[in-house]
Amino acid sequence: MSNIRAVAELAGVSVATVSRALQQPDLVSAKTKAKVLAAVEEVGYKPNLMAVKFRSGKTHNLVVLVPTVANVFFARVISGMQQAAAEKGYSLLLANTQGDQEIESSYAKMVQTSQADGLIQLRAHNPFGEVTDDQSMLPMVNACEVLDQQRFPTVMLDNRAAARCMTEHLIKLGHRRIAMVKGPQRSPLTRDRLAGYQDALTAAGIAFDEQLLCPGNFSLQSGHKAAATLLALPHPPTAIFCENDEMAIGVVQRVKQSGLRIPEDLSVAGFDDISFAAYCDPPLTTIAQPAEEFGSTAVNLLVDILQGRLTKAPKVILPFELVLRASTGPAPVTVALSQKGEQDV
């Protein structure tokens, strides 16, 4: 029967090195890890993972709290996590929490009772309860929608700058009545993206109009509903900026149902650059953010905490990109002429 000594002899390394390569692969070189894994496969060695976990006191499980697994952007984040976790020798335990604090707290207890080693939270809420000084380096990373308090390592986007960038693009196209379909009311993402939108309007000398704001919840349905409300205004917008792509796709469908053309009659823009954005009709102008990198960065930070390599809570800000597609274009000529006439008066 094959054993760890046979693997060590074939790979030309010590038994301790084989153990490290299998339990903590990031602590050995890529060359050594490759030799060990090749030897494991050749001799057919199957380590007793339960015994390894019992001896080490570690489960090599990471809990991931996802507000909704139905969200396409989160699916990409999780994909990045899975790849990084596998490379580090960890498994993921996904919890579809629906933003329920009780569900989040129950999964946080898995870490506190040693059923999991650490936790990644994709929502701006601390599932371990009220923050105290001794919680400064709990084994948790907060990614995507992050807490304002710098108690945990965070992985985020500069949502305010990204929203300002998109709004400035629409303004450069001649749009002055630019509507925004917001995300969930209490979300920091909603707050920051709204602030960026307002920043751009102020810088361009465009008066903020409360009527051009519509509530949403990041779903297709809320985008569809918001478009109906905005199109019914006495002076409807010439462009609609949605705080995520799913709402923007809902807007596109409602606008087309009304008989209007995109972008000739009305421009539509989104945020996230999910896979569907490039294939809706017309393809969607949006803000791209590196979803998979959110996931891999969060896992790497959490493993650094677990292995004692992280003593401070860093804030990692990932880059965004303005992706221009066919859903945005110049403001309608009749609107532009009307605006010019108002200015001449």
Order of alpha helices (4+ residues) and beta strands (2+ residues): alpha-alpha-alpha-alpha-beta-alpha-beta-alpha-beta-beta-beta-alpha-beta-alpha-beta-alpha-beta-alpha-beta-beta-alpha-beta-beta-alpha
